[in-house]
Amino acid sequence: EEHAGMLDWSIQGYLDTNLAVPLCEIVIFSFGRTISQTFEALPAGHYTRDQVQNYIDLHQQGGLFTAGWRPDDLYTLIALQGHVSTKNNSTTDTRGNGSVDLIEFFQKVHAECAKEFPDSKARMALVSGSTHVQFDGTYKMEPNQNGVRIIAFNKANDLHQRPDSRFVHELKGVYFPGTILSIKFPLSTAKLSTSEGDGK
């Protein structure tokens, strides 16, 4: 609500038990400003605007912005990093860890699913405006040399480099007026049976 500027949001969940391996799906979506729009609306001189502008300038100067990779996509990617929030006004502010905690939660879910299902289909996706970010365990959030948790979606885990286009890219011809986060992961039928037997 704070970021989107609207009160219109929802969370939905569904468990498909008709599949051989039951699949749980959860989606959270909100209407309003996209992630990139919240950054673009920051005034010149704002702490977070300057923090993010450094990456925008480096990608611009390096000629990294081409078809499928725009400033909007980079704004969205930077918003997922530790200690980055449009609500921060100085280095002492501590906002900007909610998305990091969610990504790390997904990584734990993915790791648990992979133990039982080697070809784990645990996935998480983010769509904001025309930007699509996909998580499937290939790239992980890890602390950098300063202890800040980073996921850059490239082998070097470096935000100064362009991310893997299979995981962060523009959805051409598609636009969602807000943000959607979806997660899906398989569940063990044995665990489901045990839970049902316990009356839980």
Backbone as a chain_set.jsonl record, in Angstrom:
{"seq": "EEHAGMLDWSIQGYLDTNLAVPLCEIVIFSFGRTISQTFEALPAGHYTRDQVQNYIDLHQQGGLFTAGWRPDDLYTLIALQGHVSTKNNSTTDTRGNGSVDLIEFFQKVHAECAKEFPDSKARMALVSGSTHVQFDGTYKMEPNQNGVRIIAFNKANDLHQRPDSRFVHELKGVYFPGTILSIKFPLSTAKLSTSEGDGK", "coords": {"N": [[0.832, -1.205, 0.0], [1.933, 1.205, 0.804], [3.986, 1.634, -1.071], [2.74, 1.253, -3.564], [0.718, 3.108, -3.526], [-1.972, 2.713, -3.466], [-4.849, 1.069, -2.017], [-5.654, -1.292, -2.962], [-5.09, -4.503, -2.957], [-4.259, -8.032, -2.965], [-4.095, -11.445, -1.766], [-3.769, -14.767, -2.775], [-4.202, -18.306, -2.585], [-3.607, -21.708, -3.643], [-4.004, -25.216, -3.745], [-3.234, -27.803, -5.743], [-4.35, -30.878, -5.818], [-4.839, -32.831, -7.633], [-2.782, -33.507, -9.231], [0.02, -35.732, -9.843], [2.155, -35.116, -8.222], [1.34, -33.018, -5.817], [0.774, -29.529, -6.194], [1.487, -26.43, -4.834], [0.299, -23.166, -5.088], [0.798, -19.71, -4.817], [-0.176, -16.338, -4.897], [0.482, -12.887, -4.81], [-0.793, -9.728, -5.323], [-0.849, -6.291, -6.352], [-2.421, -3.204, -7.189], [-1.546, -0.104, -8.748], [1.223, 2.152, -8.448], [4.068, 0.998, -10.263], [7.068, -0.862, -9.467], [9.322, 0.392, -10.619], [8.249, 2.907, -11.136], [7.943, 4.003, -8.596], [10.549, 4.565, -7.901], [11.323, 6.302, -9.938], [9.779, 8.473, -9.308], [11.0, 9.71, -7.205], [12.454, 12.662, -5.864], [15.103, 14.785, -7.217], [18.269, 14.519, -5.674], [17.397, 13.028, -3.563], [18.194, 10.53, -1.171], [17.941, 7.699, -1.845], [17.39, 7.913, -4.553], [19.809, 8.918, -5.558], [21.433, 6.787, -4.839], [20.492, 4.684, -6.46], [20.666, 5.823, -8.977], [23.331, 5.743, -9.64], [23.761, 3.145, -10.61], [22.086, 3.177, -12.834], [23.339, 5.131, -14.404], [25.844, 3.899, -14.881], [25.114, 1.64, -16.382], [23.991, 2.916, -18.539], [26.158, 4.423, -19.574], [27.847, 2.344, -20.198], [26.642, 1.235, -22.35], [24.805, -0.786, -21.981], [22.049, -0.838, -21.984], [19.748, -2.096, -24.079], [17.602, -3.614, -26.549], [15.083, -5.197, -24.741], [16.255, -4.77, -22.299], [15.925, -2.334, -20.082], [15.973, 0.929, -18.397], [13.771, 0.817, -16.62], [13.634, -1.912, -16.041], [16.047, -2.285, -14.716], [15.695, -0.62, -12.475], [13.727, -2.109, -11.172], [15.131, -4.48, -10.632], [17.185, -3.497, -8.935], [15.647, -2.732, -6.771], [15.196, -5.093, -5.449], [17.382, -5.642, -3.928], [19.421, -5.787, -0.921], [18.961, -3.328, 1.648], [17.887, -1.358, 0.016], [15.492, 0.975, -0.559], [12.738, 3.056, -1.339], [11.91, 4.448, 0.779], [14.003, 5.0, 2.403], [16.142, 7.489, 3.737], [18.7, 8.062, 4.439], [21.984, 6.714, 5.233], [21.614, 5.541, 7.643], [19.056, 4.586, 7.801], [16.934, 1.701, 7.815], [15.222, 0.388, 6.085], [14.118, -1.749, 3.339], [14.525, -4.525, 3.299], [12.555, -6.376, 3.115], [11.887, -7.605, 0.608], [14.236, -8.971, 0.238], [14.22, -10.803, 2.37], [12.024, -12.312, 1.566], [12.934, -13.435, -0.842], [15.025, -15.001, 0.127], [13.546, -16.731, 1.696], [12.165, -18.1, -0.315], [14.358, -19.351, -1.502], [15.023, -21.193, 0.482], [12.728, -22.787, 0.487], [12.915, -23.801, -2.116], [15.288, -25.295, -1.896], [14.517, -27.244, -0.018], [12.473, -28.546, -1.428], [13.949, -29.564, -3.54], [15.366, -31.605, -2.335], [13.614, -33.741, -2.086], [12.438, -33.817, -4.563], [14.296, -34.121, -7.16], [14.21, -32.862, -9.673], [13.135, -30.362, -9.086], [10.343, -28.237, -9.29], [9.99, -25.832, -8.147], [9.214, -22.472, -8.236], [9.472, -18.911, -8.544], [8.058, -15.821, -9.425], [8.175, -12.43, -10.5], [6.296, -9.733, -11.569], [6.182, -6.487, -12.672], [4.766, -3.729, -13.934], [6.111, -3.771, -17.068], [8.158, -5.436, -16.561], [9.776, -8.51, -15.969], [10.781, -10.869, -13.603], [12.406, -13.824, -12.844], [12.714, -16.588, -10.638], [14.427, -19.547, -9.998], [16.221, -20.959, -8.57], [18.608, -21.025, -9.914], [20.171, -18.677, -9.808], [21.351, -17.14, -6.86], [20.62, -15.249, -3.875], [23.156, -13.623, -2.215], [25.504, -12.519, 0.294], [27.495, -9.593, -0.309], [30.911, -8.288, -0.38], [30.634, -6.382, 1.54], [28.724, -7.331, 3.169], [26.142, -6.9, 2.353], [23.135, -8.164, 1.125], [22.807, -9.558, -2.051], [21.382, -10.136, -5.272], [22.108, -10.544, -8.453], [21.608, -11.883, -10.754], [23.551, -12.833, -12.532], [26.66, -14.501, -13.367], [28.784, -13.379, -11.945], [27.51, -12.177, -9.902], [27.083, -9.412, -9.893], [25.918, -6.194, -9.865], [26.668, -4.247, -11.601], [26.893, -5.369, -13.99], [25.038, -6.621, -16.8], [22.038, -8.486, -16.254], [21.247, -12.031, -16.599], [19.33, -12.587, -19.365], [17.36, -14.481, -19.471], [16.213, -14.511, -17.039], [15.707, -11.935, -16.076], [13.94, -9.527, -17.623], [12.316, -7.497, -20.18], [8.815, -7.631, -20.725], [7.545, -7.693, -23.661], [4.934, -5.853, -25.12], [3.234, -6.314, -23.05], [1.715, -5.236, -20.032], [1.385, -4.719, -16.636], [-0.532, -2.953, -14.362], [0.796, -2.371, -11.723], [2.039, -4.628, -9.279], [2.893, -8.061, -9.36], [3.441, -10.994, -7.541], [4.332, -14.287, -7.67], [4.387, -17.621, -6.44], [5.235, -21.021, -6.722], [5.282, -24.419, -5.721], [6.194, -27.893, -5.286], [4.568, -30.407, -3.26], [4.998, -32.975, -0.836], [3.239, -36.001, -1.105], [3.179, -37.841, 0.928], [3.616, -36.337, 3.22], [1.355, -34.768, 3.151], [-0.622, -36.719, 3.553], [0.011, -37.552, 6.14], [-0.479, -35.227, 7.603], [-3.214, -34.951, 7.169], [-4.087, -37.241, 8.444], [-3.492, -36.658, 11.061], [-5.321, -34.829, 11.615], [-4.769, -32.204, 11.085]], "CA": [[0.0, 0.0, 0.0], [2.817, 2.354, 0.927], [4.726, 1.829, -2.315], [1.847, 1.315, -4.716], [-0.119, 4.303, -3.455], [-3.376, 2.299, -3.502], [-5.188, 0.068, -1.012], [-6.199, -2.445, -3.681], [-4.153, -5.607, -3.085], [-4.864, -9.308, -2.584], [-3.25, -12.64, -1.737], [-4.565, -15.958, -3.046], [-3.438, -19.549, -2.568], [-4.325, -22.85, -4.201], [-3.282, -26.478, -3.72], [-3.759, -28.718, -6.763], [-4.099, -32.256, -5.374], [-5.149, -33.743, -8.733], [-1.529, -33.851, -9.887], [0.764, -36.831, -9.213], [2.852, -34.402, -7.15], [0.525, -31.826, -5.545], [1.474, -28.272, -6.401], [0.929, -25.286, -4.111], [0.532, -21.904, -5.786], [0.431, -18.522, -4.049], [0.061, -15.101, -5.634], [0.191, -11.613, -4.149], [-0.742, -8.672, -6.348], [-1.366, -4.98, -5.967], [-2.557, -2.237, -8.277], [-0.991, 1.201, -8.4], [2.533, 2.419, -9.037], [4.976, -0.13, -10.426], [8.299, -0.692, -8.693], [10.162, 1.406, -11.253], [7.61, 4.221, -10.999], [8.193, 4.536, -7.257], [11.904, 5.116, -7.911], [11.366, 7.439, -10.853], [9.061, 9.596, -8.695], [11.823, 10.324, -6.164], [13.031, 13.945, -6.303], [16.558, 14.874, -7.352], [18.921, 14.739, -4.392], [16.93, 12.054, -2.574], [19.233, 9.537, -0.874], [17.772, 6.474, -2.626], [17.49, 8.271, -5.969], [21.239, 8.972, -5.862], [21.955, 5.433, -4.674], [20.106, 3.89, -7.624], [21.1, 6.506, -10.202], [24.687, 5.289, -9.926], [23.665, 1.953, -11.461], [21.479, 3.594, -14.101], [24.383, 5.831, -15.17], [26.861, 2.941, -15.31], [24.559, 0.816, -17.463], [23.814, 3.818, -19.68], [27.48, 4.741, -20.12], [28.44, 1.117, -20.718], [25.879, 0.764, -23.503], [24.142, -2.047, -21.643], [20.621, -0.771, -22.273], [19.416, -2.442, -25.465], [16.277, -4.236, -26.608], [14.824, -6.172, -23.685], [16.868, -4.357, -21.024], [15.656, -0.893, -19.988], [16.101, 1.47, -17.034], [12.674, 0.297, -15.794], [13.995, -3.26, -15.591], [17.13, -2.14, -13.745], [15.082, -0.106, -11.246], [13.042, -3.238, -10.518], [16.164, -5.378, -10.116], [17.861, -2.848, -7.81], [14.707, -2.703, -5.643], [15.216, -6.395, -4.777], [18.638, -5.793, -3.196], [19.417, -5.401, 0.48], [19.124, -1.923, 2.038], [17.413, -0.437, -1.013], [14.072, 1.289, -0.397], [12.403, 4.46, -1.602], [11.589, 5.054, 2.074], [15.243, 5.344, 3.097], [16.586, 8.865, 3.513], [20.116, 8.174, 4.777], [22.64, 5.423, 5.447], [21.194, 4.982, 8.937], [17.726, 3.977, 7.666], [17.069, 0.242, 7.69], [14.202, -0.215, 5.226], [14.666, -2.379, 2.146], [14.917, -5.916, 3.508], [11.39, -7.251, 2.957], [12.026, -8.426, -0.595], [15.396, -9.836, 0.475], [13.755, -11.901, 3.227], [11.134, -13.157, 0.766], [13.765, -14.189, -1.776], [15.741, -16.018, 0.894], [12.544, -17.726, 2.066], [11.959, -18.936, -1.498], [15.539, -20.189, -1.682], [14.92, -22.3, 1.443], [11.672, -23.657, -0.03], [13.471, -24.469, -3.293], [16.268, -26.281, -1.433], [13.779, -28.337, 0.61], [11.778, -29.285, -2.49], [14.948, -30.266, -4.345], [15.786, -32.806, -1.612], [12.672, -34.815, -2.377], [12.153, -33.803, -6.001], [15.538, -33.668, -7.807], [13.871, -31.931, -10.751], [12.195, -29.459, -8.418], [9.703, -27.214, -10.116], [9.715, -24.649, -7.334], [9.468, -21.262, -9.029], [8.898, -17.652, -8.089], [8.127, -14.824, -10.489], [7.745, -11.072, -10.185], [5.957, -8.891, -12.722], [5.816, -5.134, -12.273], [4.74, -3.013, -15.207], [6.504, -4.679, -18.152], [9.382, -6.141, -16.15], [9.574, -9.871, -15.469], [11.933, -11.451, -12.909], [12.107, -15.225, -12.54], [13.595, -17.273, -9.694], [14.266, -21.008, -10.014], [17.357, -21.546, -7.884], [19.84, -20.902, -10.701], [20.933, -17.581, -9.197], [20.979, -17.014, -5.454], [20.958, -14.038, -3.139], [24.299, -13.864, -1.346], [26.1, -11.265, 0.782], [28.7, -9.144, -0.997], [32.045, -8.094, 0.53], [30.212, -5.491, 2.62], [27.668, -7.991, 3.923], [24.824, -6.561, 1.806], [22.62, -9.291, 0.35], [22.68, -9.183, -3.456], [21.105, -11.123, -6.311], [22.249, -9.782, -9.695], [21.231, -12.756, -11.864], [24.653, -13.119, -13.449], [27.637, -15.375, -12.72], [29.626, -12.617, -11.019], [26.61, -11.561, -8.914], [27.522, -8.02, -9.949], [24.856, -5.328, -10.385], [27.223, -3.381, -12.639], [26.783, -6.131, -15.231], [23.671, -6.926, -17.213], [21.611, -9.809, -15.769], [20.872, -13.074, -17.548], [18.039, -12.194, -19.946], [16.353, -15.522, -19.249], [15.65, -14.344, -15.707], [15.256, -10.554, -15.886], [13.77, -8.937, -18.947], [11.074, -6.786, -20.5], [7.738, -8.384, -21.367], [7.108, -6.818, -24.738], [3.51, -5.87, -25.422], [2.477, -6.667, -21.847], [1.905, -4.259, -18.953], [0.494, -4.872, -15.484], [-0.516, -1.69, -13.612], [1.071, -2.662, -10.323], [3.049, -5.671, -9.092], [2.427, -9.423, -9.08], [4.463, -11.938, -7.086], [3.748, -15.63, -7.602], [5.276, -18.704, -6.002], [4.636, -22.357, -6.798], [6.238, -25.44, -5.304], [5.586, -29.209, -5.079], [4.435, -30.886, -1.888], [5.058, -34.42, -0.698], [1.948, -36.634, -0.817], [3.322, -38.516, 2.222], [3.436, -35.332, 4.254], [-0.052, -34.378, 3.124], [-1.394, -37.804, 4.168], [0.272, -37.517, 7.578], [-1.172, -34.076, 8.155], [-4.651, -35.232, 7.168], [-4.342, -38.248, 9.465], [-3.378, -36.021, 12.38], [-6.41, -33.881, 11.753], [-4.246, -30.849, 10.977]], "C": [[0.864, 1.252, 0.0], [3.504, 2.664, -0.396], [3.8, 2.04, -3.506], [0.976, 2.567, -4.727], [-1.602, 3.997, -3.531], [-3.604, 1.224, -2.449], [-5.642, -1.245, -1.632], [-5.135, -3.529, -3.867], [-4.818, -6.887, -2.59], [-3.805, -10.402, -2.539], [-4.156, -13.849, -1.901], [-3.657, -17.178, -3.021], [-4.271, -20.705, -3.073], [-3.437, -24.09, -4.133], [-3.945, -27.438, -4.699], [-3.377, -30.143, -6.38], [-4.432, -33.28, -6.46], [-3.897, -34.174, -9.49], [-0.854, -35.006, -9.144], [1.575, -36.292, -8.034], [2.072, -33.113, -6.912], [1.372, -30.545, -5.635], [0.749, -27.143, -5.679], [1.281, -24.019, -4.881], [-0.01, -20.749, -4.955], [0.724, -17.297, -4.894], [-0.346, -13.906, -4.781], [0.239, -10.551, -5.244], [-1.352, -7.386, -5.816], [-1.458, -4.109, -7.208], [-1.999, -0.899, -7.804], [0.334, 1.412, -9.092], [3.329, 1.12, -9.173], [6.218, 0.141, -9.588], [9.156, 0.413, -9.296], [9.565, 2.797, -11.099], [7.851, 4.834, -9.63], [9.596, 5.148, -7.171], [11.986, 6.361, -8.793], [10.698, 8.678, -10.26], [9.872, 10.295, -7.604], [12.441, 11.629, -6.684], [14.554, 13.895, -6.415], [17.16, 15.169, -5.989], [18.463, 13.802, -3.293], [17.996, 10.975, -2.409], [19.123, 8.297, -1.774], [17.864, 6.754, -4.117], [18.962, 8.309, -6.39], [21.869, 7.588, -5.804], [21.695, 4.588, -5.929], [20.616, 4.508, -8.925], [22.509, 6.093, -10.613], [24.672, 4.084, -10.863], [23.078, 2.3, -12.827], [22.541, 4.235, -14.992], [25.426, 4.86, -15.705], [26.365, 2.064, -16.453], [24.378, 1.656, -18.727], [25.161, 4.074, -20.359], [28.154, 3.512, -20.738], [27.705, 0.554, -21.922], [25.135, -0.532, -23.246], [22.646, -2.036, -21.933], [20.396, -0.99, -23.761], [18.017, -3.043, -25.444], [16.14, -5.292, -25.515], [15.439, -5.823, -22.343], [16.83, -2.841, -20.935], [15.921, -0.398, -18.571], [14.997, 0.967, -16.108], [13.009, -1.078, -15.221], [15.09, -3.195, -14.527], [16.612, -1.586, -12.419], [14.447, -1.25, -10.457], [14.049, -4.197, -9.904], [16.839, -4.781, -8.879], [16.962, -2.846, -6.571], [14.716, -4.006, -4.849], [16.431, -6.58, -3.884], [18.511, -5.314, -1.751], [19.668, -3.916, 0.691], [18.74, -0.936, 0.938], [15.909, -0.254, -0.841], [13.85, 2.762, -0.694], [12.07, 5.189, -0.313], [12.838, 5.391, 2.895], [15.663, 6.768, 2.751], [18.06, 9.085, 3.866], [20.684, 6.777, 5.003], [22.208, 4.764, 6.755], [19.82, 4.325, 8.882], [17.872, 2.492, 7.339], [15.968, -0.414, 6.851], [14.892, -0.913, 4.048], [15.135, -3.802, 2.35], [13.759, -6.899, 3.342], [11.517, -8.166, 1.759], [13.188, -9.4, -0.451], [14.977, -11.043, 1.312], [12.859, -12.863, 2.446], [11.936, -14.021, -0.202], [14.514, -15.297, -1.042], [14.792, -17.113, 1.385], [12.298, -18.672, 0.885], [13.153, -19.862, -1.715], [15.514, -21.392, -0.744], [13.856, -23.302, 0.985], [12.203, -24.467, -1.208], [14.437, -25.575, -2.875], [15.577, -27.495, -0.806], [13.081, -29.193, -0.442], [12.762, -30.121, -3.291], [15.442, -31.548, -3.668], [14.897, -33.993, -1.979], [12.373, -34.945, -3.867], [13.38, -33.241, -6.72], [15.298, -32.674, -8.945], [12.831, -30.942, -10.23], [11.65, -28.398, -9.36], [9.32, -25.997, -9.281], [10.132, -23.417, -8.12], [8.872, -20.055, -8.31], [9.067, -16.646, -9.212], [7.579, -13.495, -9.996], [7.467, -10.352, -11.49], [5.528, -7.539, -12.193], [5.904, -4.264, -13.519], [5.018, -3.99, -16.324], [7.773, -5.453, -17.822], [9.047, -7.493, -15.542], [10.874, -10.37, -14.839], [11.558, -12.863, -12.497], [13.174, -15.827, -11.627], [13.355, -18.776, -9.811], [15.448, -21.71, -9.355], [18.667, -21.443, -8.644], [20.752, -19.828, -10.126], [20.42, -17.364, -7.778], [21.37, -15.66, -4.873], [22.063, -14.379, -2.147], [24.877, -12.533, -0.872], [27.345, -10.896, -0.024], [29.803, -8.896, 0.024], [31.72, -7.172, 1.699], [29.088, -6.086, 3.467], [26.263, -7.672, 3.443], [24.367, -7.706, 0.912], [22.24, -8.848, -1.063], [22.25, -10.379, -4.297], [21.064, -10.354, -7.628], [21.888, -10.596, -10.936], [22.299, -12.816, -12.953], [25.713, -13.876, -12.671], [28.494, -14.653, -11.691], [28.828, -12.046, -9.85], [26.966, -10.076, -8.747], [26.443, -7.164, -10.611], [25.363, -4.342, -11.443], [27.177, -4.063, -14.001], [25.317, -6.411, -15.545], [23.278, -8.322, -16.714], [21.314, -10.769, -16.923], [19.465, -12.763, -18.058], [16.967, -13.262, -19.819], [15.609, -15.301, -17.943], [15.166, -12.928, -15.393], [15.144, -9.909, -17.256], [12.438, -8.198, -19.077], [10.081, -7.759, -21.121], [7.154, -7.484, -22.449], [5.614, -6.977, -25.011], [2.633, -6.21, -24.243], [2.753, -5.617, -20.771], [0.886, -4.53, -17.855], [0.597, -3.609, -14.645], [-0.345, -1.883, -12.109], [2.146, -3.726, -10.248], [2.387, -7.001, -8.742], [3.615, -10.252, -8.619], [3.792, -13.297, -6.979], [4.809, -16.655, -7.225], [4.546, -20.021, -6.197], [5.702, -23.387, -6.456], [5.514, -26.754, -5.057], [5.546, -29.572, -3.611], [4.437, -32.413, -1.883], [3.676, -34.981, -0.371], [2.0, -37.331, 0.538], [3.073, -37.526, 3.352], [1.988, -34.867, 4.319], [-0.906, -35.426, 3.823], [-1.225, -37.81, 5.674], [-0.495, -36.379, 8.247], [-2.659, -34.338, 8.24], [-4.997, -36.24, 8.246], [-4.29, -37.679, 10.873], [-4.496, -35.032, 12.619], [-5.958, -32.455, 11.677], [-4.573, -30.243, 9.619]], "O": [[0.579, 2.225, -0.698], [3.593, 3.825, -0.795], [4.046, 2.9, -4.352], [0.549, 3.033, -5.783], [-2.415, 4.913, -3.648], [-2.664, 0.545, -2.036], [-5.975, -2.195, -0.923], [-4.363, -3.482, -4.825], [-5.821, -6.835, -1.879], [-2.761, -10.305, -3.183], [-5.192, -13.948, -1.243], [-2.485, -17.097, -3.389], [-5.496, -20.696, -2.951], [-2.246, -24.016, -4.432], [-5.091, -27.84, -4.499], [-2.24, -30.569, -6.583], [-4.315, -34.482, -6.222], [-3.945, -35.102, -10.298], [-1.12, -35.233, -7.964], [1.668, -36.93, -6.985], [2.14, -32.199, -7.735], [2.525, -30.507, -5.206], [-0.445, -26.924, -5.883], [2.429, -23.826, -5.279], [-1.133, -20.803, -4.452], [1.768, -17.226, -5.541], [-1.384, -13.918, -4.12], [1.204, -10.485, -6.005], [-2.237, -7.392, -4.96], [-0.68, -4.255, -8.151], [-1.984, -0.605, -6.609], [0.552, 0.912, -10.195], [3.27, 0.251, -8.302], [6.396, 1.24, -9.063], [9.66, 1.274, -8.575], [10.304, 3.77, -10.945], [7.952, 6.055, -9.509], [9.807, 6.128, -6.458], [12.634, 7.346, -8.44], [11.008, 9.802, -10.656], [9.476, 11.359, -7.129], [12.9, 11.684, -7.825], [15.207, 13.065, -5.783], [16.623, 15.978, -5.232], [19.054, 13.77, -2.214], [18.624, 10.556, -3.381], [20.108, 7.894, -2.394], [18.364, 5.919, -4.871], [19.321, 7.796, -7.45], [22.731, 7.254, -6.617], [22.578, 3.868, -6.395], [20.957, 3.79, -9.864], [22.839, 6.093, -11.799], [25.471, 4.006, -11.796], [23.521, 1.781, -13.852], [22.635, 3.927, -16.18], [25.849, 4.977, -16.855], [27.113, 1.778, -17.388], [24.584, 1.173, -19.841], [25.281, 3.954, -21.578], [28.932, 3.631, -21.684], [28.091, -0.485, -22.458], [24.862, -1.293, -24.174], [22.037, -3.092, -22.109], [20.801, -0.177, -24.593], [17.328, -2.983, -24.426], [16.988, -6.175, -25.387], [15.179, -6.501, -21.349], [17.588, -2.145, -21.611], [16.077, -1.199, -17.649], [15.253, 0.714, -14.931], [12.708, -1.37, -14.064], [15.068, -3.953, -13.557], [17.04, -2.03, -11.354], [14.606, -1.349, -9.24], [13.853, -4.678, -8.788], [17.043, -5.479, -7.886], [17.455, -2.947, -5.448], [14.288, -4.025, -3.695], [16.514, -7.568, -3.155], [17.615, -4.542, -1.41], [20.488, -3.314, -0.001], [19.218, 0.198, 0.929], [15.144, -1.21, -0.962], [14.671, 3.609, -0.343], [11.959, 6.415, -0.305], [12.737, 5.998, 3.961], [15.55, 7.194, 1.602], [18.606, 10.162, 3.624], [19.956, 5.785, 4.969], [22.415, 3.567, 6.949], [19.446, 3.592, 9.797], [18.82, 2.085, 6.667], [15.798, -1.632, 6.898], [16.078, -0.704, 3.791], [16.044, -4.256, 1.656], [13.955, -8.112, 3.419], [11.283, -9.37, 1.868], [13.134, -10.52, -0.959], [15.339, -12.176, 0.997], [12.925, -14.077, 2.638], [11.649, -15.208, -0.362], [14.619, -16.415, -1.548], [15.177, -18.278, 1.481], [12.231, -19.889, 1.059], [12.979, -21.027, -2.072], [15.934, -22.485, -1.123], [14.054, -24.514, 1.082], [11.973, -25.673, -1.293], [14.408, -26.67, -3.437], [15.99, -28.633, -1.028], [13.094, -30.421, -0.358], [12.458, -31.249, -3.679], [15.887, -32.474, -4.346], [15.381, -35.111, -2.159], [12.093, -36.035, -4.367], [13.501, -32.026, -6.878], [16.091, -31.756, -9.152], [11.793, -30.72, -10.852], [12.385, -27.759, -10.113], [8.438, -25.227, -9.658], [11.259, -23.327, -8.607], [7.898, -20.171, -7.567], [10.103, -16.62, -9.877], [6.651, -13.441, -9.189], [8.291, -10.357, -12.404], [4.621, -7.446, -11.367], [6.981, -4.083, -14.088], [4.259, -4.939, -16.522], [8.389, -6.054, -18.703], [8.15, -7.608, -14.706], [11.936, -10.305, -15.457], [10.518, -13.079, -11.875], [14.37, -15.609, -11.816], [12.214, -19.232, -9.732], [15.657, -22.907, -9.553], [19.727, -21.739, -8.092], [21.955, -20.039, -9.974], [19.216, -17.4, -7.525], [22.321, -15.019, -5.323], [21.929, -15.302, -1.343], [24.751, -11.524, -1.566], [28.146, -11.76, -0.38], [29.646, -9.259, 1.19], [32.417, -7.165, 2.714], [28.566, -5.431, 4.369], [25.289, -8.117, 4.048], [25.113, -8.166, 0.048], [21.468, -7.908, -1.254], [22.698, -11.501, -4.064], [20.121, -9.611, -7.896], [21.863, -10.06, -12.044], [21.988, -12.845, -14.144], [25.676, -13.898, -11.441], [28.887, -15.239, -10.683], [29.405, -11.493, -8.914], [27.124, -9.568, -7.637], [26.096, -7.379, -11.772], [24.564, -3.679, -12.104], [27.391, -3.428, -15.034], [24.47, -6.431, -14.652], [24.096, -9.242, -16.748], [21.154, -10.353, -18.071], [18.519, -12.685, -17.274], [15.788, -12.983, -20.035], [14.514, -15.828, -17.746], [14.305, -12.746, -14.532], [16.139, -9.764, -17.965], [11.57, -8.269, -18.208], [10.449, -8.603, -21.938], [6.346, -6.603, -22.155], [5.102, -8.091, -25.117], [1.424, -6.38, -24.396], [3.887, -5.162, -20.616], [-0.319, -4.566, -18.104], [1.698, -3.224, -14.25], [-1.248, -1.586, -11.327], [3.07, -3.732, -11.062], [1.453, -7.06, -7.941], [4.678, -10.215, -9.239], [2.793, -13.445, -6.276], [5.965, -16.565, -7.638], [3.363, -20.128, -5.873], [6.864, -23.256, -6.841], [4.348, -26.75, -4.661], [6.368, -29.116, -2.817], [3.941, -33.052, -2.81], [3.011, -34.491, 0.541], [0.985, -37.41, 1.23], [2.396, -37.847, 4.328], [1.457, -34.603, 5.397], [-1.806, -35.086, 4.591], [-2.184, -38.04, 6.411], [-1.08, -36.55, 9.317], [-3.303, -34.005, 9.234], [-6.041, -36.142, 8.89], [-4.972, -38.171, 11.773], [-4.608, -34.461, 13.704], [-6.663, -31.56, 12.144], [-4.207, -29.099, 9.349]]}, "num_chains": 1, "name": "protein.A"}
